[in-house]
Amino acid sequence: MKHIVATTLFFFTSFSYTFLAWGGDEIDGKAELPRHSRFYNKLSLDGLSYASFAYGVAGYSRICDSLHTSFRYLCIADFAKPSSAKRMYIIDTQDSSLLHSDYVSHGKNSGELYAEQFSNEMQSYKSSLGFYLISESYEGKHGYSLRLDGLDRGFNDRARDRAIVMHAAYYADSSIVNATGRLGRSQGCPALPKLGFEKVASIIKEKSVLFIYYPKWEYLSESVWLYDKNSQNTFLKAEGVSNNSLLK
């Protein structure tokens, strides 16, 4: 994997460590909420579903453990929400706070108001689900942008080859929502509003894990970061969620 942060930290902050300690005992056959649910409540993540938060935290913890690196920021794009709503959340795991929330566009072939179709294929112009490392910055046709390295084989690992990056765009502004009822769409990139983007991007580059979430069973039950094939157990089970309820 190119451009992974070189400096390896051998400790976790108290927030990250608590995330690694996935709780949840079964009570009357139903899993209790993990211990980190209190952090969800503390953060007051208005609009971010607990499911997207819990899956994001689960994968983030495994990625940090696997790479022996404590990434400071966890960015969650909740594509279960419409593009007319703010659905990008940037969580500072060091001081247990919400750094930023904003609008984010999806790929033009993923859907209109909602992203409902996803792809890892070249020229698909669709968003890709899963976990990414937010890597180095560069100046491109959209100005200051951040490279993304997909960590989910078969779901987003062609992100760099597809030039899927995080960038700012005029069509990701709330004024477009006011005019059309939804954001404009990208060629598969998570595009954010121009206002304030460069400042936020400069903070999170090379220090962050990005999770693009959608309640799709095919992904959530197969991601290496969420699914343990040896034990046939998923973090979905820890949440008491099945493919017959929340997931599609």
Buried (B, 14 or more C-beta within 10 A) or exposed (E): EEEEBEEEBEEBBEBBBBBBEBEBEEEEEEBBBBEBBEBBEEBEBEEBBBBBBBBBBBBBBBBBEEBEBBBBBBBBBBBBBBBBEBBBBBBBBBEBEBBBBBBBBBBBBBBBBBBBBBBBEEEBBBBBBBBBBBBEBEEEEBBBBBBBBBBBEEBBBBBBEBBBBBBBBEBBBBEBBEEEEBBBBBBBBBBBBBEEBBEBBEBBBBBBBBBBBBBBBEBBEBBBBBBEEEEEEBBBBBBBBEBEEBBE
